[in-house]
Amino acid sequence: MPTITVDGPGFEQTVLNAPGPVLVDFWAEWCGPCKQIAPALEELSSELAGRVTIAKLNIDDHPELAVRYNIRSIPMLALFDRGSVKSTKVGAWPKGALREWLDGALG
């Protein structure tokens, strides 16, 4: 399953009211490290289908959500479960490190 793009109006339904965990990649088009981790997130989205949904939210298009979740550095990955942030990770991490973090956070 590929990553999904989430927007401001759909954030509540897609992320906060999701039936399972959702990993949100807070990113921006101008961010090199954000582009660097995008392929790993695509692969993880397929590998972890059924366990977690991976979504991308462009902070330039939705600055109100960046403020709401105190995004100060990107890429910022936030794992939401039942409407709240369960775990976060900042920076461009290799796929293996992201997988290890997600496996631990998902339990």
N, C-alpha and C positions, 0 to 999 in steps of 0.2 A: 504494500500500500504506500503510495507516495505521500510526502509531506503535504499538508494542506495550508492554504493561506487564510489567515483569520483577519477580520477587520474590526473596527471599533464597535459597530452595531451588533456584529455576530459574536463578539467575545464572550458575552454572558452565556449564550446558548451553547457555543462550541467548546468553551473552556470551563467556565464556572459550573455549568449545569450538565457537563458531560457524564455519561454513565460510568466512565473509568478514568484512569490517569491520563493527563495531557501534558506533554512537554512543549513549552512555548519557547521558541527561539526569537528573542527580541533582537532585531538586526536593522541595518540601514544599507542602502544601495552603495554608499560611498565607503563602507567599511570593508577593508581588505580581509581581515581575519574572519569576518562574517561569511564572505564568499569562500574562504578557505575551508570552513567546516561544513558548508552546505552539502557536498557530496557524501560525507560521512553520515549526516543526518538523514539523507535520502536512503542510504543503505540500511541504517538502523530502523528507519520507519518500516521497511519491508521485513527485516529480520525480527522485529518485535511486534509485528502486527498481531492484534488481539490482546496484547499486554499493555500497550501505550499508544496513544495517538500523538504524532509529532506535527506541530503547527508552527508557522512562521508569522510574525507580526512586525511590520515595518514601522519603526518608531517615528520616522519622519512623517508618515501618513497619519499616525495616531499618537501624537505627543501626550495627550491626556492619559493614555494608559502607561506611557513611560513614567510620567509623574506619579501616577497612582501606585505603581509597583517599584518606585524609587530606583529606576534604571539609571545608573551613573556611568556605566562602562558597557560596551558591547563587543562581541556577542555576549549576551546574558541569557542563559538557559534557566528556565524556571519550571519545575515539575509541580503541576497542580493536581490535587486529588480532593474530590468533594468540595470544590470551590475555594480551597485555600492552597497557598504555596507550601509544599512539603519539603522541597530541597532546591538549591540553586547552584549554578556553576558559571563562572565568568571566564571568558577567554577562549582561544582557539585550541582545543585539546584534540589529540589524535583519536581516531575512531575507537581504538581499544580502551583508552581511558574513559571515553564517554560511555561505552558499553558497560564497563566495570562500575562506573558511578550509577548508571541507570539500573543495572541488576541489583545493586545494593539498596538503592532508594525504592525500587519496586517490591523488594522482598521476595 
